[in-house]
Amino acid sequence: MQKFNPAFSGTDVKKYFLKKNLKKDLPSSIVVFLVALPLCLGIALASGAPLFAGLITGIIGGIVVASVSGSQLSVSGPAAGLTVIVLGAITSLGSYPTFLLAVFLAGALQVILGLIKAGTIGNYFPSSVIEGMLAAIGLILILKQLPHAVGVDSDFSGDEGFLQQDHENTFSAITAALSHFSLAAVVISVVSISILLFWPKFKKLSIIPAPLLVVVMGVVASLIFSGTAYQLRPDQIVKIPVVNGFSEFLGLFTTPDFSALANKEVYIVAVTIAVVASLETLLSIEAVDKIDPIKRVSPTNRELVAQGVGNMTSGLLGGLPLTAVIVRSSANVNAGGRTKMSAIFHGTWLLLSVLFIPQLINMIPLSCLAAILLMTGYKLTRISLFKHMYHKGWDQFVPFVVTILAVLFTDLLKGVAIGMLISVFYLLRTNMRNPFFYRVTNEGDKKHIRIKLAEEVSFLNKAAIQVVLTNIPKETDVIIDGTNARFIDPDVLETIFNYKHNAYTKGIIVTLENIKKHYAVPKLNIKVEEDINKL
């Protein structure tokens, strides 16, 4: 391979890195394609939309969104978290073309959110919550894919919620699956997991991606079991629409009904989809950046624009709302993806598979795909992550564990919201404990107390300071030192000045050092602000 030369032109550098990463992105794109294919179909089915709509959404998420996005590893497509919203919206709006108009408008709203830089909200998700969300997604993948791995529960929608569309919950579905499993599916799953575990250890053979080998093995095993008492049922195998030629393919597209622009219900659905899809995307982007081996940071505002363009395109062509999806993105990272070309290729494979090889795709057992997702879940929920978070302290470990449990027993957005509340509690507790340093000295019978304020003293510190001042004994000299303080909240200043004014009644002499009557809110360094605005 050509070695990198710093003297190369910009075009040469791009070609070098494209060629360098292609050997990782191509195999990874096949894995993501195989994972995304049944999920696109399952989510469309659960949403009450045409099956083809799920495939269109996956194709657009791969080719259109990834091309515009600045994220190198996230993969977009139809989201399980939106299935309930979509199902209800199609019913309430009365027709699928009217719903597509709402999807188009939701995309336009997301573009506006990106342009006004609303994506910065993603920077406020605490690390412990994001890590907890990732671990929870890993556990959900394991729990949700176990029924598929043993050949039961044909709903491959990838629903992340604890309560399922079929009125089962995560645990009851597993119990039901284990009571009437398919031997052929179990054999395929066990062999698939073995290949995924041990194949990469053979360095000379690992040029062939283990997940690809798993799929080939699954098809062969399915053919071997065919005609026997253990033959796989049709609902245990991937099923995509079969189209005969490009003209029939074009006939499957649906366009939005723009005559419904006067319907206010359309705008309510559009705003709902835009807000929920944007939040799921920002969460997924933050999570993918955490597991990116190169630790790149995705531009969140640009991602909202990319998602908006994707949803506008999806609405125009008959697809479902899309978001950046952590399941596909995690599969991409774990399969070795390096750049956005992996996501673009995965969208291309989806398109080509529908056009040219639907019969071959319809031979893949769901159990071997479930095995790939089981391994992805295991990597997200590794024991070492729990040990790492425990050693970081209770203020990190508790929000991490609470987020996992909340996501497991509710859904992604509710679980993260609960985790955020716990993180805010620990943040407030920490802030209230660190507003000042306290030192007591004695000169004869008289006490001298020096209270040295911290660099930032917010209104959250008011209660702690008030308690300390109230408990200072009579006949004491008190010095309140603000030398280090860059900012003191007006509420705290009022408390300090009121105390100084009234302390003489207790024989307390209060001296204020370097405390101003007003503090401006600290601003970023001008040079830093200019650099940020250039980004």
Steps between C-alpha positions, in 0.01 A plus 500: 500500500613854423654668805365832620707799391433830680578682174194349329223736388164508683347272237787251535460496879127424467570219254767356730274489805203374296711211372649438846159479671317319222622159614324562833197694375392250233475193727342713772238631256395143420452424870295818550297418188419153633401641840300791353306295243266310736478799736376725218230246414404434862469870589285564191276208600471623861425855377208391283681621186578315174801268536669677210486827698743354753747409226473846340577656838806279548629584152454875559655475848806338347553693180346844559546561874852357521609712201389823674587400859828584668488184713734229376344196669132564567248318282149635444177323420145443624493517881319256726443783748269671251278200418220594743503863380495392134224244551282754680576775247407289195170413669418855616592667169290254304738415217863408444565785245380755759736344755786534247431874488550512879833314460612751235410796724675334798815481290474869408464585870813294581697693237392824669599361844843416362545845344412676828753273675251310718727195474718633780249353746678169435804633686302510825441126530721376789758233420361264765153515340634436149707206626191369681293536184758304302512223759119491509483476120746210521283320757187572296665354190584183690156468660304591186701279266491184715153403370616548140813300573289199602258540211202659674327840464502605137471872588853614417421869541779567748252655744700647789205538741437266793134460402465353151243550225381138543405571867802304626789659688871434459518222760170327423601482134823320596312257727249424224779454244694250713188287544459429126829563324614378158793258504624616157500865611686413822765306306544789254526753786755296697718439195470869403612619845790252494614636163473859623708415809772283352533589130679836565768312699627344175689800361559353155132410455353814655525682165151351453272686747352267762145644465505435125609142566215471753244600237639256243498224761142592595379467141681166455364366832150611403530302176629196690204507739258554209273201443562357848289514815719792615445719194483873575158661463448799265472737799850392616661626179553851360223609267530803271268602215590343164491746209530401136697774330571867559158620378322288762745633759410862411131413532547426872578864585231722657493880495366733773159665477582872492130586486494422877716804584195670651451211748631614841533136614778460242706770672447348845628163372789672322616682815467180707708299252762776468551535878509127582715411196744783579538390863557135401754612241695718744506219755619250240768736367632561851502126569676410173772758568558325834572165332689640202851348531648819349292720737377745235236760591199527269360849421150483648354799315611358168348166603160662556522653151596159355210331680267773377610453139454125546148535640399743226625251240331210680170688511521580128571137400261317733729407789471513879656754740865421559756569770859406577457152651728364771444131412619536140772746604631263770506216248698727267758584768535138616538379140799733458347791305723807475325765288157600373562291187388197701154655553482612137592152375241341731230716339628399158485129590140545618410656165679236293359213706142613436567542128710196417521231770178496705472120466851450643436741789180310577707192584679654803381363840411762760683292762843567348425874486388480864839346585678802348287734713558287812874547459453874440297518822767309691769748390286794614429342841841363587576443870806727483271798431316444830834474686626818332189699594509367859859619545403850378290551816138485611411829327580325169402142582151570638375701196660231278311214669174695530513585127549131413203390712279787382571433131445125551162541669363798302652612171800694372379859545328445836797306633748771400274767653499311833878459483536874433293581811728284717808665347357845569438398863867404544607816319294717734630313804861551389442870431341555839796338676777702339422873520776594746794401718460536876779564755471571875779649717503609865659805656450470873131452570391646168447300183602618153331338202614549140258391226672491162252489212555271201558616142134461401225554760153441355151527648526125569756585769275749678350248743837356606650847560192614691516196730868564581446871569197433722696253715799727564521554881467842665798727564689370194708685240401387151689568178324413172767491231397532133851528356466184289140557397446582133123493541266520800127466438288805602297283742821397679624861507173610658537229768858612579418873517189439712705288740768771530230758569327297775797314658579777750192398700689183593827679563640363175738721300485422127773609259454461124817462291495549123124453470337728243139612505439358152656225286452461127441147369843365385543488124716285278832641395437709184757301302331174606159637396637601159651153450171334596297719264726395212407134550 
